[in-house]
Amino acid sequence: MDRRPEAEEKPRAKRVKVSDLNPKDNPYLAHRYEEPATNKFRRYATTAAMAKEAEDGPNNFFTGQPLSQQYFQILEARRSLPVHAQRDEFLNIFHKSQIMVFVGETGSGKTTQIPQFVLFDDLPHIHRKMVACTQPRRVAAMSVAQRVANEMDVDLGDEVGYSIRFEDVTSQKTVLKYMTDGMLLREAMNDPDMRRYSCIILDEAHERTLATDILMGLLKEVSIRRRDLKIIIMSATLDAQKFQKYFNDAPLLAVPGRTHPVEIFYTPEPERDYVEAALRTVLQIHASEPEGDILLFLTGEEEIEDAARKISLEADEMIREADAGPLRVYPLYGTLPPHQQQRIFEPAPPPLRPGGRPGRKCIIATNIAETSLTIDGIVYVVDPGFSKQKVYNPRIRVESLLVSAISKASAQQRAGRAGRTRPGKCFRLYTEAAFKKELIEQTYPEILRSNLASTVLELKKLGVDDLVHFDLMDPPAPETLMRALEELNFLACLDDDGNLTHLGRLASEFPLDPALAVMLISSPEFYCSNEILSLTALLSVPQIFVRPATARKRADDMKARFAHPDGDHLTMLNVYHAFKGPQAQVNTKQWCHEHYLSLRALQSADNVRTQLKRIMEREELELLSTPFEDRKYYENIRRALVSGFFMQVAKKNQSGKGYTTVKDNQDVLLHPSTVLGQDSEWVLYNEFVLTTKNYIRTITAVRPEWLLEIADTYYNINDFPKGDVRSALERTIEKIRRKKLLKGRN
Amino acid sequence: MDGDSDDYMNMAIADPVEKRGKETYTQRRIRKQREAEIKGRTKSKAELRAEEAAAREAALSKSLDASNKGYKMMKMMGFQEGSALGKGDGRTEPLNIVVKEDRGGVGLDSEKKRKFREQVDQEAKRVKAEEGNYRDRVKKEREEKRTEGLVLGAQKVAEKLDTEADEAEDSKNTPTAAHSPARTPIIQPLTTRALTLHTLATYPPIILTPAKHKPSTAADDTSQSRVGSSRKVRPTKQINVLWRGLVRHREEKERERRMRYDLHQSLSRLPTYNDPTESEDDKQALGKNNALEVDIEEEDPELEEFDALGPAERLSRLVSYLREKYHYCFWCKYRYPDDTMDGCPGATEEDHD
């Protein structure tokens, strides 16, 4: 290959010396002397051999810079990945078709390698386009981008970058962009044809996230308008036919993963208590199975922490009494801080004494360990058959995480985790008959389990007007769409004919739930947009209060210091204000630790706030505050809350126990975490969560007058059936009327 | 002004005003109190939870309808009620929400349900089977009962005829010769067997006085005629097995009667009390002579075997015995003069229908 050999011979440092006036080294004149490697490269006509040569250097194909030692080390490892063997095959299909489906099991290297294969063929740096690769999770987008930047010997944010909500690490140079699927969807709202991309790769499509499903629907349409756009659907599981069929029989390439056989065991009888059975199984494996790490799937943080504690205790006893090897237990769930998540990659503990029984680690994880995270060394998988899954039902408008049985596909995925390094075993804590009869084939895609209000708003913005016939892979129930349209109508984002209103257009600019966006947009009317901005940011991040099991009382006491008598929203605001105060800013880490607050959540709220503020400024929304001394300071904030959340209001029951949600008439209890007493007649809530009880969480007391005034369409008295709520509203109307009369007389 | 109420053309029939009898003050007070109690009672957690779940279920099972604003918008987009979105092959109903309330493993609930269903099925099957058999069973029982009655009747006839035949024979032979050998073996087992039995039954062991049991044949004869009416007493084992059961049953009854009597007597008298004034005959009459007592306690495999036969079989044996020996037809209730039994339609009941 004709490249510039001198670049390699010369040390890099020398090259940039001004004294050395070789014009060939002047980057500004580089184009004159360029006999670029890319010359031979014709778009959609390259081969694996060409790419290999280019990868071999000595200079970086994209930057022209000499490649580092580290690069070549990684290159070795990359070439041993299963996908590499089929590079030519991949390129052939890629050349010939606009849309292709790629199936590669976890560990095949598809997420990191396929986008690079595309780069060497699509040549986006020449054509001033980009390649996008979507990920369902923010963390994955970030970490994969970092990994690929290393592999390509570039800095993260240069040629390879990532873009996730509230964080964009890309530049003019970027040719490969990892991003969350939601982010690509948002981009499409301002660029419906996705002109900046020459190729879009939807990774982990088998996870069927809401955004991926919508993107597939969009791309199916865009692909007709833009014949030059290449689309690759990547999936880790074998239901690829469904994708092929959906994309008009797109060609398929499957790359086998590197897996070993996994022996599957079932229980003879259904288990009475799956957690208990899981603990028993783990300990039994530790006692009687040969070396190898254990992966146990449980449903949530509390369950996992509890199980981890119990297993550690029992294992210690086994060491004392039965000379068992050491067992180290690691919990793993989404809300765990990253450095603690990293600990799962620590090697298993060594034997307690030389020649003693080998140690092992046991990872207790939610289903994040099912597909997204790859942990080597796992030989035993314990699968109780449950996971926490999001559910939504438009009839009662509850969106919640509920423990449900997993699907067959999930169970297979879990079992597969045992065969990563050597033949493994999977212990399913249910009967074979239950596996066959009780488990559904595939997990329901997220689109069937979500509130679609914000999706509908996005689609409207994208110009999809006929939502009824929009071709989705798994269209949701009509009632879900009905409810979403209704909610958007009440929020005045859609008019009665279903057209986007000005407010709706504005709301779609914010990467927020419509209710939050509307609240934020309306907040200047209530002279508290600064505060509502903070509050919106706080509601967009994970829980800011930390309540460790070991110090519940202390944590509650600390929270009480910030408590506002009118509710949780104002309490959160107090926390944020304190966090931004000079006292806390001296040492935020220390301060948060002392006050049982999550620094990570607060920092990320701070970041979100900055991003949202930028959008507000762009949209020319005023940033106002009522003076703190004004007695209406808090009232204004509460009223602004009503402007977005008037559909999430509950009224106290006459019997005095519990609340009933307005319109849906669901009996609910105030979540125990609230700072609010039990004596507020009307409350506004952020979430309706279903556990074994119906709870409303993050609550603020409101006045019925505000509801009637701010959301008069929703609180149209004629729409309410006879009952407690209606009569209470009638009383309020009467009260307002009399007040007015009185005023008129004066 | 409410126009409707005055419209005499109105077809609506007014609800009859509930006529309540005059409620006294106390009644009203109690009623009010009760109502208030019901209203004001704080519901238990379980009740609240049940209500909560019920409200949830109610809301979940009710689909959104045309009154929903979104419905109108969808209509404008060309939505057809009852159809799915997209290309029309999607779902029409939202996914249901199932709240898992315990830690039961996958398949536990359905296993429980399956077991429960199985039990119910089995129970239903059993009841059904029993229902089907009931009539047959009742019919069979009734028939058996009737046959048992017929057996009894036939036994009585056989006894009568046999006794008559015996007596006729006796009158030919010397009475002692016939009786003495029959008498002696009865006393033999008495001492041993009766002892155990009677102590067990706390029965006064009066029979342990065998000395008294040396009645002369003559005395025996006379007493027999008095106590046992015209029937001649024989050790039951020598009685024809066909009607031995009858005798035995009678003896059992007799013994019971005597036991009751003795018990009654013993309240005032020691059971062993021997009234010197009592004559042998009196003793016999009062049932203090218990010679036969022992016999009925004895095991009788022959009789047991016979009783084990079905009533129909026993009846047929009795009937044929009577026919063969006495030319007596149980069904004609007539003793024919010779074995041709001229005029009898046959050996079975059906023949006589």
Interface residues (C-beta under 8 A of the other chain):
Chain A: T267 E269 P270 E271 R272 D273 Y274 V275 E276 A277 P384 G385 F386 V391 Y392 N393 P394 R395 I396 V398 S400 L402 V403 S404 A405 L429 Y430 T431 A433 A434 F435 K437 E438 L439 Y444 L448 R449 D465 D466 L467 V468 H469 F470 D471 L472 D474 P475 P476 A477 P478 E479 T480 L481 M482 R483 A484 L485 E486 N489 F490 L494 D496 D497 G498 S655 K657 G658 D664 N665 Q666 D667 V668 L690 T691 T692 K693 N694
Chain B: T42 K43 L48 R49 E51 E52 A55 R56 A59 L60 S61 K62 S63 L64 N68 K69 G70 Y71 K72 M73 M74 M76 M77 G78 F79 S83 A84 L85 G86 K87 G90 R91 T92 E93 P94 L95 N96 I97 V98 V99 K100 E101 D102 R103 G104 G105 V106 G107 L108 S110 E111
